[in-house]
Amino acid sequence: MNHAYLKRLYARRAELEAKLELHEARYCFGEEEVDDGTDSDLRQRLSEVSEEIAALESRAARAFSDYSI
């Protein structure tokens, strides 16, 4: 498993989560320009990164399980 790639994915996910939190906070404070589709785009990208992380972790867990038998 490529740990460096997984580490970058974790960092990317944290970055997207922070951007989404900021976007939601701006919306809560009534900034009118925030309802421009950014929310759904960030959620979509966050979902894609999370799915890729889950797939890599699952693959690593299966490989470890096969190795330990």
C-alpha positions as CSV (number, residue, x, y, z in Angstrom):
1,M,0.0,0.0,0.0
2,N,1.2,3.4,-0.8
3,H,1.2,5.2,2.6
4,A,2.3,8.5,1.1
5,Y,-0.7,8.6,-1.2
6,L,-3.0,7.6,1.6
7,K,-1.5,10.4,3.8
8,R,-2.1,12.9,1.0
9,L,-5.7,11.7,0.7
10,Y,-6.2,12.2,4.5
11,A,-4.8,15.7,4.2
12,R,-7.0,16.5,1.2
13,R,-10.1,15.2,3.1
14,A,-9.2,17.4,6.1
15,E,-8.8,20.4,3.7
16,L,-12.1,19.8,2.1
17,E,-13.8,19.4,5.5
18,A,-12.3,22.7,6.6
19,K,-13.5,24.5,3.5
20,L,-17.0,23.0,3.9
21,E,-17.1,24.2,7.5
22,L,-16.1,27.7,6.5
23,H,-18.6,27.7,3.7
24,E,-21.4,26.6,6.1
25,A,-20.3,29.2,8.7
26,R,-20.4,32.0,6.0
27,Y,-23.9,30.8,5.0
28,C,-25.1,30.9,8.7
29,F,-23.9,34.5,9.0
30,G,-26.0,35.5,6.0
31,E,-23.4,36.1,3.3
32,E,-25.5,36.0,0.1
33,E,-22.9,34.9,-2.3
34,V,-22.2,31.6,-0.7
35,D,-25.3,29.8,-2.3
36,D,-23.5,29.3,-5.6
37,G,-23.2,25.5,-5.7
38,T,-19.9,25.5,-3.7
39,D,-21.6,23.5,-1.0
40,S,-22.6,20.6,-3.2
41,D,-19.2,20.6,-5.0
42,L,-17.3,20.4,-1.8
43,R,-19.6,17.6,-0.5
44,Q,-19.1,15.7,-3.8
45,R,-15.4,16.0,-3.7
46,L,-15.3,15.1,0.0
47,S,-17.4,12.0,-0.7
48,E,-15.0,10.9,-3.6
49,V,-11.9,11.3,-1.4
50,S,-13.6,9.4,1.5
51,E,-14.6,6.6,-0.8
52,E,-11.1,6.3,-2.2
53,I,-9.7,6.2,1.4
54,A,-12.2,3.6,2.4
55,A,-11.3,1.5,-0.6
56,L,-7.5,1.7,0.1
57,E,-8.0,0.9,3.8
58,S,-10.3,-2.0,2.9
59,R,-7.7,-3.4,0.4
60,A,-5.0,-3.0,3.0
61,A,-7.1,-4.8,5.6
62,R,-7.8,-7.7,3.2
63,A,-4.1,-7.9,2.3
64,F,-3.1,-8.0,6.0
65,S,-5.8,-10.6,6.7
66,D,-4.6,-12.8,3.8
67,Y,-1.0,-12.4,5.0
68,S,-1.7,-13.4,8.6
69,I,-3.3,-16.7,7.6
